Structure formats: C-alpha cells, structure tokens
Amino acid sequence: MRALRIHEPGGPEVLRLDDVAPPPVGPGQVRVRVRAAALNHLDLWVRRGLPGTTYPRTLGADAAGVVDEVGAGGLGVAAGDRVVLDPGSSCRRCAACARGDASMCARYGILGEHGEGTMAEQVVVDAAQVLPMPPGLSFEEAASVPLVAMTAWRMMVTRGRLRPGERVLVHSAGAGVGVFCVQIARLTGARVVATASTEEKRRRLMDLGAHAALDSTSPGLFRAAREAAGGEGYDVVVDYVGKDTFAASLRLARNGGRILTCGTTSGWDPTVDLRHVFYRQVEVIGSTMGNRAELEAALACFSDGRLRPVVAAVLPLERAADAHRLLESRAAFGKVVLVP
C-alpha cells in the first residue's frame, strides 16, 4: 500500500510516498481503508522535527474510511462500517483515564506523532478509536473534523466553561480549530468576535456565526477589539497563536476573565506582564486534545447540523507537499484534506 512518510525532518521536500506492507491486525484492533485524511498543524511540526520522533514515520492524525478487518475482541465494530478515527490513545488504566481525562494520561499518544499515522491507504488502530461517521457528511468532510473539533470542544466547553451571553474573542479564527471555536461559542449563546487576515476569511466567519470579524493584520486591531467588546473586555479570549498575540490577550480579557489556549503557532515564549494575571485575576487555561466523550459530543452536533465542517481544499496524496505549503502559508480557511 502507499503511505506518506518522512525519513528525516525538514521542509515539504522531505515528504515521500512509499510503498509499504499493509499493517497487520492484532487482537482488539481494526484495519480501516482510508478514504480521506486531513492535515493539522501537528503534521507540520512532526515533519519539521519533534523530540522523540523516530523515522520513517507515516504522518496524519485524522481519517475517515471503511472498516476492512476486525481483530479478535474488536467489539462494536464490523467490516463495512463507515467510520472516523479518534486520533488520541491512552493507557485506559491510570487515574486520569479512570476519571475521563484521557488527554492527561502520561501515556497519551496521537496518531502520526507518537506512532504511525493516517495518511496511507490503510491504517490499523485500536477498536476504541473507531467511531461511526456522522450521517450526511462526505469522507472528506468527516476526516476534517475529529482532532480540531474535539480540541475546540474540550477547550471551550469542558475547560473553558463557556456560558450563554459571554463575550468571546477568537484570534486567527480562520484556522482549522478556530472555525469550530466560533461555531461552538455561538452554539452556547455567546457573543463572538473573530479575527482573520483577509476579507474573504472575515466574511466566511460571519457566515459561521461571528457577530463581528476584525482584521488581524491591522495596527488598530487592539482598539477595534476593545470597542467590539463594548469597552468592557472579554469574558473569554481564545489564543492559540501565542507569542504574537498573548500580551494583547491578557489586556483584552476583563477582570476575572479567562484565556484559553491549545497551541502556539507563532511561538511559545511570549513576553507578558504577570500583573494582569494576579491583580486582575485573569485565568490562563491550557487544553490539549480531548476524550472520547468530548469527541462524541462534537460529532453529534455534526449529525444534526448544529456544527458544520469547513474544508478548504481536497488534494490527492501525491500532492502532499502542495497541501503542506498551503497550510503553512495560512491561505486556507478551514481544513486541507488528502485522499489516497
């Protein structure tokens, strides 16, 4: 079978389409014939090189496809099922797993980062990582959902405690996770202000439910964001941009407000004034991935149309380098998907 792999860290030029043996199916495992696999920023970081990465490595955390084979003990799954994959795995035995916090397990892993990924014609995963594909979605749409939807759901709902009527600012909201942060915030009854770099992205964010969309490249962004909040600050600021925006996020949060973060696309080392944290009692809340219940909750919203997948481009696996460049350029609104 064909698999998109890297043999060393580097730019898009290190991506290789290799012919490899199909993975064997062990007890409690399922083999899925991949029909679509979506890119995440995680794929860019793994490609560039992360500590502990071994080579060669098949990239990809997200996929949708059809179950091809079920190993002994793979309960609840049958050959022919149309499925999406939970990209995370855990030990299922520690205290964190027992209380439902799989992403806080010391052995938590993500497909394509801690093991072989989804950008191949076939992938083998634990049966517990297989979920029914939401009806009404194409394979490309379904593949675009799991990692970013579960991340946004945990960050906004579980960790962020978002409530109706709150004022929410989402930085760089045209990104894969951002489009779901906007939709989830609107779904909970919050008032949403989003930022994006182009007029087209801002228009589409308004279509997804943002009450206002601001130019993230404008020198006057801070003032515009403050005015959009009525001068009172935001109850919640969603900031996965990091270094470029975090200091402003602290100032834009109201006294007692919350800053939610699940990443640092512009850098992990912002310079901040900690007085805003303790004197104004601003909470900084980190969030990573999610658990199966959070993914199921998000998928249910796609099943009944309360959330909408947003696919920017669909490319064949042979054009993986172009897909990576598209994601790196930040030109895409929503998700970039590859099809084997």
Backbone hydrogen bonds, N-H to C=O, Kabsch-Sander energy under -0.5 kcal/mol:
donor,donor_aa,acceptor,acceptor_aa,energy
3,A,18,D,-2.3
4,L,119,M,-3.2
5,R,3,A,-0.7
5,R,16,R,-3.2
6,I,57,R,-2.0
7,H,14,V,-0.5
10,G,47,R,-2.2
14,V,11,G,-2.3
15,L,12,P,-1.5
16,R,5,R,-2.7
18,D,3,A,-2.6
18,D,16,R,-0.9
20,V,1,M,-3.3
20,V,18,D,-0.7
26,G,24,P,-0.6
28,G,72,A,-2.7
29,Q,26,G,-1.8
30,V,125,V,-2.9
31,R,69,E,-3.1
32,V,30,V,-0.5
32,V,123,V,-3.0
33,R,66,V,-3.1
34,V,32,V,-0.8
34,V,121,E,-1.5
35,R,64,A,-2.5
36,A,64,A,-1.7
37,A,338,L,-3.0
39,L,336,V,-3.0
43,D,40,N,-1.3
44,L,40,N,-0.9
45,W,41,H,-2.1
46,V,42,L,-2.7
47,R,43,D,-2.2
48,R,44,L,-2.2
49,G,45,W,-1.4
53,T,50,L,-2.0
57,R,6,I,-2.1
59,L,4,L,-1.8
61,A,38,A,-0.5
62,D,38,A,-0.8
64,A,36,A,-2.3
65,G,83,V,-2.3
66,V,33,R,-2.0
67,V,81,D,-2.7
68,D,31,R,-3.4
69,E,31,R,-1.5
71,G,29,Q,-3.0
74,G,71,G,-2.0
75,L,73,G,-2.1
77,V,74,G,-0.9
80,G,67,V,-2.7
81,D,78,A,-2.0
83,V,65,G,-2.8
83,V,81,D,-0.6
84,V,131,L,-2.5
85,L,63,A,-1.6
86,D,129,Q,-3.2
89,S,109,G,-2.3
98,A,94,C,-2.4
99,R,95,A,-1.7
100,G,97,C,-1.6
101,D,96,A,-2.9
102,A,100,G,-0.7
104,M,101,D,-2.2
105,C,102,A,-1.9
108,Y,105,C,-1.8
109,G,89,S,-2.6
111,L,87,P,-2.5
112,G,115,G,-0.9
113,E,110,I,-2.1
114,H,110,I,-2.4
115,G,110,I,-0.6
117,G,58,T,-1.1
118,T,60,G,-1.0
119,M,59,L,-2.5
120,A,118,T,-2.4
121,E,2,R,-2.1
123,V,32,V,-2.0
125,V,30,V,-2.3
127,A,28,G,-2.8
129,Q,126,D,-2.1
130,V,127,A,-1.6
131,L,84,V,-2.6
133,M,82,R,-2.3
137,L,134,P,-1.3
142,A,138,S,-2.8
143,A,139,F,-2.4
144,S,140,E,-1.0
145,V,142,A,-1.4
149,A,145,V,-2.8
150,M,146,P,-2.6
151,T,147,L,-1.9
152,A,148,V,-2.5
153,W,149,A,-2.5
154,R,150,M,-2.4
155,M,151,T,-2.3
156,M,152,A,-2.8
157,V,153,W,-2.7
158,T,153,W,-1.2
159,R,154,R,-3.5
160,G,154,R,-0.6
160,G,155,M,-0.8
161,R,157,V,-0.8
162,L,156,M,-1.9
165,G,189,G,-2.7
166,E,163,R,-1.7
168,V,166,E,-0.5
168,V,191,R,-3.0
169,L,236,V,-2.3
170,V,193,V,-2.6
171,H,169,L,-0.6
171,H,238,V,-2.3
173,A,170,V,-0.6
173,A,195,T,-2.5
175,A,172,S,-1.5
179,V,175,A,-2.1
180,F,176,G,-0.6
181,C,177,V,-1.9
182,V,178,G,-2.5
183,Q,179,V,-1.5
184,I,180,F,-3.1
185,A,181,C,-2.4
186,R,182,V,-2.2
187,L,183,Q,-2.4
188,T,184,I,-1.8
189,G,186,R,-1.3
190,A,185,A,-2.4
191,R,166,E,-3.1
192,V,190,A,-0.6
193,V,168,V,-3.0
194,A,212,A,-2.5
195,T,170,V,-2.0
196,A,214,L,-2.2
202,R,198,T,-2.2
203,R,199,E,-2.3
204,R,200,E,-2.1
205,L,201,K,-2.2
206,M,202,R,-1.7
207,D,203,R,-1.7
208,L,204,R,-1.4
209,G,206,M,-1.2
210,A,205,L,-2.3
211,H,192,V,-2.3
212,A,192,V,-1.3
214,L,194,A,-3.0
216,S,196,A,-2.5
216,S,214,L,-0.7
218,S,215,D,-1.3
221,L,218,S,-1.7
224,A,220,G,-2.4
225,A,221,L,-3.0
226,R,222,F,-2.4
227,E,223,R,-2.6
228,A,224,A,-2.2
229,A,225,A,-1.0
229,A,226,R,-0.6
230,G,227,E,-1.9
231,G,226,R,-2.5
232,E,229,A,-1.1
234,Y,252,L,-2.5
235,D,167,R,-1.0
236,V,167,R,-2.1
237,V,258,R,-2.4
238,V,169,L,-3.5
239,D,237,V,-0.7
239,D,260,L,-3.0
243,K,241,V,-0.6
243,K,267,G,-1.8
245,T,242,G,-1.3
246,F,242,G,-2.7
249,S,245,T,-2.3
250,L,246,F,-2.0
251,R,247,A,-1.3
252,L,248,A,-1.9
253,A,249,S,-1.6
254,R,234,Y,-2.7
256,G,280,R,-2.3
257,G,254,R,-2.6
258,R,235,D,-2.6
259,I,283,E,-3.2
260,L,237,V,-2.7
260,L,258,R,-0.5
261,T,285,I,-2.2
265,T,240,Y,-2.1
266,S,241,V,-3.4
267,G,264,T,-1.1
272,V,270,P,-0.6
274,L,272,V,-0.8
276,H,273,D,-1.8
277,V,274,L,-0.9
278,F,274,L,-1.9
279,Y,275,R,-2.0
280,R,275,R,-0.9
282,V,276,H,-0.7
282,V,277,V,-1.2
283,E,257,G,-2.8
285,I,259,I,-3.4
285,I,283,E,-0.6
286,G,284,V,-0.6
287,S,261,T,-1.8
295,L,291,N,-2.1
296,E,292,R,-3.0
297,A,293,A,-2.2
298,A,294,E,-2.0
299,L,295,L,-2.8
300,A,296,E,-2.1
301,C,297,A,-1.0
301,C,298,A,-0.7
302,F,298,A,-1.0
303,S,299,L,-2.0
304,D,300,A,-1.4
305,G,302,F,-0.5
306,R,301,C,-1.3
307,L,301,C,-2.0
312,A,310,V,-0.6
312,A,335,K,-3.2
313,A,335,K,-1.4
315,L,337,V,-2.8
317,L,339,V,-2.0
319,R,316,P,-2.3
320,A,317,L,-1.5
323,A,319,R,-2.0
324,H,320,A,-2.4
325,R,321,A,-2.2
326,L,322,D,-2.3
327,L,323,A,-2.1
328,E,324,H,-2.6
329,S,325,R,-2.0
330,R,327,L,-1.0
331,A,326,L,-1.1
332,A,326,L,-0.7
334,G,174,G,-2.1
334,G,332,A,-0.7
335,K,310,V,-2.5
337,V,313,A,-2.9
338,L,37,A,-3.5
339,V,315,L,-2.0
